[in-house]
């Protein structure tokens, strides 16, 4: 890849946009929404669940991905969607994916980048 950061940015955005198009299981409720947040200047990408469900406040990251140090940092993946597998299928090397949700001492055993 001539410009891996630009390529990684496009891949992450495409994946999150495709996930955001999937109808939510709570689509019948207008009090809960998933917001797609794309900060392309600072390379922070998220989908947040925000609103109310059964009288309780909902606010949590569904996905949080950062690009830093020429790597994709998966900060959060609260789904059964195979985000990391999709990154690999789109050409991102395991050595360029950091499973940031794992403790740093476990990362050397993950098969992915340490940092």
C-alpha positions as CSV (number, residue, x, y, z in Angstrom):
1,X,0.0,0.0,0.0
2,X,1.4,3.4,-1.0
3,X,-0.4,5.2,1.8
4,X,-1.5,2.7,4.5
5,X,-3.1,5.3,6.7
6,X,-5.4,6.5,4.0
7,X,-6.2,2.9,3.0
8,X,-6.8,1.9,6.7
9,X,-9.0,5.0,7.2
10,X,-11.2,4.0,4.1
11,X,-11.4,0.4,5.3
12,X,-12.5,1.3,8.8
13,X,-15.0,3.8,7.6
14,X,-16.5,1.3,5.0
15,X,-16.8,-1.3,7.7
16,X,-18.5,0.9,10.3
17,X,-20.8,2.4,7.7
18,X,-21.8,-1.1,6.6
19,X,-22.5,-2.1,10.2
20,X,-24.5,1.1,10.8
21,X,-26.8,0.2,7.8
22,X,-27.8,-3.0,9.6
23,X,-31.2,-2.5,11.2
24,X,-31.0,-2.4,15.0
25,X,-32.7,-5.0,17.0
26,X,-34.5,-2.2,18.8
27,X,-35.4,-0.4,15.5
28,X,-39.0,-0.2,16.7
29,X,-38.0,2.1,19.6
30,X,-37.3,5.7,18.7
31,X,-35.7,6.3,22.1
32,X,-32.5,4.3,21.3
33,X,-30.2,5.0,18.4
34,X,-26.8,4.1,17.2
35,X,-24.7,7.1,16.1
36,X,-21.8,6.8,13.7
37,X,-18.9,9.1,14.6
38,X,-16.1,9.6,12.1
39,X,-13.2,11.9,13.2
40,X,-11.0,11.7,10.1
41,X,-8.6,14.4,11.3
42,X,-7.7,12.6,14.5
43,X,-8.5,9.1,13.3
44,X,-11.1,8.2,15.9
45,X,-14.1,6.1,14.7
46,X,-17.0,5.0,16.8
47,X,-20.5,3.7,16.8
48,X,-22.3,4.7,20.0
49,X,-25.6,3.4,21.3
50,X,-27.4,6.3,22.9
51,X,-30.9,6.9,24.3
52,X,-33.3,5.1,26.6
53,X,-34.4,1.5,26.9
54,X,-36.9,0.2,29.4
55,X,-36.6,3.4,31.4
56,X,-32.8,3.2,31.7
57,X,-30.2,5.5,30.1
58,X,-28.2,3.8,27.5
59,X,-24.8,5.2,26.5
60,X,-22.0,2.8,25.4
61,X,-19.6,2.3,22.5
62,X,-20.6,-0.4,20.2
63,X,-17.3,0.0,18.2
64,X,-14.4,2.2,18.9
65,X,-11.4,2.1,16.5
66,X,-8.4,4.4,16.3
67,X,-5.6,4.6,13.8
68,X,-2.3,5.5,15.3
69,X,1.3,4.7,14.8
70,X,0.4,3.2,11.4
71,X,-1.8,0.6,13.0
72,X,-5.5,0.0,13.6
73,X,-6.3,0.0,17.3
74,X,-9.6,-1.9,18.1
75,X,-10.5,-0.2,21.4
76,X,-14.0,-1.8,21.7
77,X,-16.1,-4.3,19.9
78,X,-19.3,-5.0,21.8
79,X,-20.9,-7.1,19.0
80,X,-20.7,-10.5,17.4
81,X,-19.8,-8.8,14.1
82,X,-16.3,-10.0,13.2
83,X,-14.6,-6.6,12.8
84,X,-11.1,-7.9,13.2
85,X,-11.7,-10.7,10.7
86,X,-13.2,-8.2,8.2
87,X,-10.1,-6.0,8.6
88,X,-8.0,-9.0,7.7
89,X,-10.2,-10.0,4.7
90,X,-9.8,-6.4,3.4
91,X,-6.0,-6.7,3.4
92,X,-5.0,-5.4,6.8
93,X,-2.1,-7.5,8.2
94,X,-2.3,-8.9,11.7
95,X,0.9,-7.0,12.5
96,X,-1.1,-3.8,11.9
97,X,-4.0,-4.6,14.1
98,X,-3.8,-3.9,17.9
99,X,-6.4,-5.6,20.1
100,X,-6.4,-2.6,22.5
101,X,-9.2,-4.1,24.5
102,X,-6.8,-6.8,25.7
103,X,-4.4,-6.2,28.4
104,X,-0.9,-5.3,27.1
105,X,0.6,-8.3,28.8
106,X,-1.7,-10.6,26.8
107,X,-1.2,-9.0,23.4
108,X,2.0,-10.9,22.6
109,X,0.0,-14.1,22.6
110,X,-2.9,-12.8,20.4
111,X,-1.2,-13.2,17.1
112,X,-1.8,-9.5,16.5
113,X,0.3,-6.4,17.0
114,X,1.4,-5.6,20.6
115,X,1.3,-1.8,20.1
